[in-house]
Amino acid sequence: MMLSEPFTKASSILNTLASNGYEGYFVGGCVRDFLLKKDIHDIDIATSATPSEVITLFPKVIPVGMEHGTVIVRQGGESYEVTTYRLDGEYTDYRRPNEVRFVTNLAEDLRRRDFTMNALAMDSNGRITDLFHGKEDLEKKLIRTVGNAEERFQEDALRILRAVRFSSQLGCTIQADTFQAMYVIRSQIQHLAVERITAELTKLFQGYHVAKAIQYIIDLRLDEQLPIFEAGNSDIFKEIKKNIIPLQSFSEVIAVFHQLEPTIKIHDWIRKYKCSNHIKNDALKLINAFQFYRSHGLDNWLLYILPKKLWAGWIRLVFVMDHTTIQHEQLEEIDAILPIKERADLDVNGNDLIDWFPQRSKGKWIKQILEEIEYLVVTMQLANEKKIIKEWVLCNQQEPN
């Protein structure tokens, strides 16, 4: 099988391992995506060499997870996770095994993996090792656990959300026994670190088949295990499914959730899902722009308060909430005629206002007047010329007594 460029670049790592007497295979998601003819982003490698042995074979190695068998090999400007074949011990933190035991047998390593489509290995010649019918399941678009489903989900409950996420990304159906085990084990999702849940939901909502995934969330009652939704807000998922399309950021997801249930504050979404200030700020801008749009439609002020980087997300938000399609070109046309792009473009500033009202003490009035000027200039009710603005200010602002 002809390998694609990401694999040919990484093949030298397998060759180095082999020339020193060790096995090495491409494993997991990269092999799955290769078979699906999808873009390859991260190449993971499994080997019979121990971490300390890998370190001796390559000049640039970062020991990121030696205790779990993983190091990063830097080669050709790329980073590759190289992990020793291993067996996992008991899981007590719902995420990682308490201990791992390094082994020299590829089959034992593949047996511990989550789903059959991720338990594939490929050598540098493109030969596939498929011990659990992963290729067949991929062809059938079937998500099935390796071995006993309840055991796999007991080990790490995030695998439940991963299964649903894969249904969104790949359009796969969850196999019956796997589905049943997900339902039985679902309450353990509450024990997961919320950052891991947020990461999975972000990817889930980005998937082309997101509506299918949301139906799984509803059918499996997974929403009852998620932050905020466990408090009896599960109907949000039923509402969101109606017009849902792929959402490319968690800011968009929060904006949709908030519009469907405005009584839940943005602050609560951010806090419960431990989102960054970046996600928070983008969510607020999307929501403010959407609410302004519902009241005023497309106009200058909307384009002024909506950063260009959020245009695509805002268009998706409008479609999901109002089933209205807005073209990017419509926003471009309005943006092109804006007299200013930001407040700094105004032909006046706070110092001008202080000069015009020398008897007035500094205070909030400066910001308030500037905001009013800003709005009038953006909406073309006032020319952005200092002389004209001064005349308007002196006519419309009175000196304090």
N, C-alpha and C positions, 0 to 999 in steps of 0.2 A: 504494500500500500504506500503510495507516494505521500510523504510527510509534507506538511505546510511549513512555512518559514520559521515560525516560533519554535517548532520542534527541531528543525535542522540546526538552528542556532544553539539549542540546548543539548544536542546530541553528543557534543564533545564531553559533557559531564558524564553521560552514560559510558562513553568510550574510555574515559579515564578510570572510572570505577572498574570496568571490565578488564582493562589491561593490568590492573592491580589485584585481580582475583575476586572482585566483588560483583554481585548482581546490581542492576539498576534499571528501573522502569519509570516511564511517565505514568502517573496514576490520577484517578479521581475525575474531577470536573473537566480538566483539559482534554482528557480522552473522550469523555462524553460529548463535549462540544465539538471536538474534531469529527466524530462520527455523525453529528447532526449538521456538520458544515457551518457551524457558527464561528464567530470571531473568537480567537483564543486570547485571553488576557493574562492569566497566570499559569505558569508551568510548575506543577508539583512533581517531585521525584521521590520514589521509595527505593531503599537500598538495603542490602544485607550488611553493609558496613556500619559500624557504630559511629556515633557523632565524633568521638575522639579520632577515629580512623579517617573519617571524612576530612577533618581539619588538617591532617597531615598530607592530604592529596591535592589540596587546592591552595593557591597563594592568598586568596581573599575570602575569608569565611567569617561570618558573624554568628556567634553562639547564642541565638535568641531563646532556644528552649531545649537546652541539652538534656534536662531531666526527663523530657517527653520525647527525646530522640530527634529533635529538629535543629538544624542549623541553616543559615542562608549562605549560599555560595554566590559570590559576585563574579560575573563573567560576561565579557562583551558589553558592559554597561547595563546589564540586566541582573535582577535578583531572582534566585531560584531556591525555593524551600526544598531541602533534602532531608528526608526523615527515615530513620531506621525502621525496618520491619519490627512490628511490636504486637504484643498482646496487652489489652487493657485490664487493669485490676478492677476492684469494686468502685462504683461511683456513689459518692455520698453528698456531693455539692450540686448535683443535677447538671454538671457541666463537664468536669474533667475526672478521669480516674484517679484514685488515691495514689496509685503507682502503675508503672508500665514495666513490662518485661520484654527486653529486646530478643528477637528471634531471627533466624536465618532463612525462614521459609516464607515465600511470597503468599502462599495460600492462606496461612494463618493471619497474615496482615490484612488481606482483603476480606477475610471473614468477619472482622470487627467493624467494617464500614457500615454506613447507614442504609443506603438504598442500592439495589442491584446496578442501576445505571451509573453509580459512583464507585462501584467495586470492579472497575475495569483497569487493566494495566496494559501498556504498550511498550515494546522495545524500540531501539533506534532504527530498526528496519520496518517499523509499522505493523509488526505482528501483535495481535491482541490476545491477551490472556483473559478469558471470560469464564469464571467458575460458577457463576450464579445466574446465567442467562440474562445478563444485563443488556446485551445487544438486542436480544429478542424482545425484552421489555421496552427498550427504546423504540423499536419498530412498531410495537403495539401501542406506544405512548402510554405506558403503564408505570406508575410509581409503586414499587414494592420493596419492602425491607429485606435486608440480608438476614436470613435466619428468622428467629422468633421476634415478631413485631413488638410485642409488649416489652421484651427485654431491651430492644434497641431504643425504645422511647423512654423506658425507665432510666437508661444510662444517661440520656440527655434529652430533656423534654423539648429543647429547641428544635429537635428533629421533626416534631409535629408541625411547627410553623414552617420549617424548611420544606416539608412535603407539600404544604399548601402553596408556598412560594414557587416551587417548581411547577405546580399545576398552572400558575399564572404565567410563568416565563415560557414554558414549553407546551402548554395546552394538554398536559397529560391527565389521565384519570387515575385516581388513587385506588389501588387494588382492594378488594373487599376486606380481607383479613387485616391489611394495614389500616384501612379506614376504621375498622372496629377497635383496633388497639389504640388508635389516636383518640377515639371517643372515651375509652376506658381510662387512659392515662392523662387526659387533658388538664385535670386540675393541677398537675405538677408544673404547668406553665407559670403559675403564680410564684414559684420558687426561683424563676430565672432572673438574672440581672436585667433590669429594664432596658439598658442600652442594647442588649442583644435582641430583645423584642423589637425595639425601634428600628434596628438595622434590618431585620427580616421584613417588617411591615413596609419599610421604604422600598425594598426590592420587590416585594409582592405587588405593591401598587404601580410599579413601573412596568409590570409584565403586560404583554399584549392580550393575554387571556385573563385579565384581572377580574372580570365579572364571574368567571368560573370559580376563581379562588375565593371570592367573597361568598359565593353560594356554599362552598365547602365550610367557610367560617360559620355561616348560619346553620348549616346542617349538623355540624359537629359541636355546635354551641361553644365555639372557641372564644367568641366575643365575651362570654361571661367570665373568662379567665384573664382578660386584658385590663390594664389600668383604665380607669374611668368607666369603661363599659360594664365592669362587674357590679357597678352600683345601680344597674337597672336601665342602662341606656342602649340596650342591644338593638332597638329598633332602628338606630342610626345606620347599621349595616344593611338593613332591608331597604332603607331609603336610598342609600348611596349606590346600590346595585342598579337602580333604574336607568340612569344615564351615564354610568361610569365609563371612563376611558382611561388609558394609562396616564398616571400622574408621575412626573419625573423628579419630584422632591418631596420631602416630608413636610415642607412648608405648605405645599399645595394640599396635601392630605389634611393637615390641621385646618386650613382655610375652609375646605369642604365640610369637615366635621363641625366646625364652628357655625357655618351657615345653616347646617341641618339642625343643630341644637344650640342656638345662641345663648341659652341660659348657662352653658358651661363656658367659663371665661378662658380666654387665650392663655392667661397665666397658668391656669390649671393643666391645660394640655401640655404646655412647655415643662412645667414642674414634674408632672406625673411621668412623662416620657423622657425626662432629663435631656432636653434638647439644648443646643447651643444658642447663644445670642444671635448668631447669624440666621438660624432657622426661625427664631422668634421674630426678628426684625422683618424678614421676608414675608412671613405669614401675616404680620400686621399690615404691611404694605399691600399685599394681595387683597386682604379683607377690606381695607379702607377704600381701595380703588374699586372693588366690586360693589360695595355699598353705595359709593358715589355714582357709579354707573347705573345702578337700579333707580336712582333718583333723578339723574340728569342725562343719562345716555352718554354717547361718545362725544367728548368735547375737549377743549384745550386743557382745562384744569386736570382732567383725568390723565391725559398723557404727561402732564407736568409732574404729577405726584407718583406716577408709575415708572420706576426705572426700566430701561430697555431690557436689562437682563431678565426681568420678570414678565415681559410681554407674553411669551409662549405659555408660561404657567397661568397667567391671568386669562388668556384665551381658553385654556382648558377648564379653568374654574367656571367661566361663564357658560361653557357648553354643558358641564356636569349639572350646574344649578338651574340653568334656564333653557337648556337644549337649544341654545342660539349659537350659530356659527359666526365668528368674527374673523375676518381675514387679516393677516399680518400687514398687508398693504394699506388697509384702512387706518391702522395706527401710524404707519409711516407717513401717510398724507397729512395727518394732523400734526404729527411731530415736526414735520418739515416747516410748518408755518408758525411754530411757537416763537414769540418775540424774544424770550429768554429761556435758558435751560435750567438755571438755578438762581437762587437769591443773589449770589455774588455778581450776577450779570446785571442787576438793577443799576440804574444810573445814579442812585442815591444810596446812602448808608446811614447808620446810626449817628455818625458825627454830623452829617448834614441836618438831621432833625434837631440835634442839640443846638446847632448854630441858629436854626430858624426859631427856636423857642429858648432863648438864653435864660429866661426867668424860671424855667421849669426844671425841677430836680430830675436827675436820672432815675429811671424806673421801668416798670413793665410797659408803660405807654410806648416806649421806643419800639419794642418788639411788636406790639399790637398794630401800630401804624405801618410798620414795614410789612407785616403780613397782609394788611389790607391793600397796600400799594402793590405788593407782589401779585395778589389775586387779580386786581384790576388790570395790571399790565399783561399778565398771562392771558386773560380773557379778552384782551384788546379793547378794554373800556378806557384805558389810559395809556398814552404813548410813553415809552421808556426814554424820556428826555427830562433832565434835571429841572429845567425851567418850567415845563408843563406840570411835572410832579409837584414842584414847590407851590405853584399856583393852586393846585388841587388841595394840597395839605393845608395851606393857609386859609382856604375858603371853607374847608370841611372840619378842621380841628381848631377848637377854641382854647385859648389860654386859660389855665386854672385861675380861680379867684385868689 
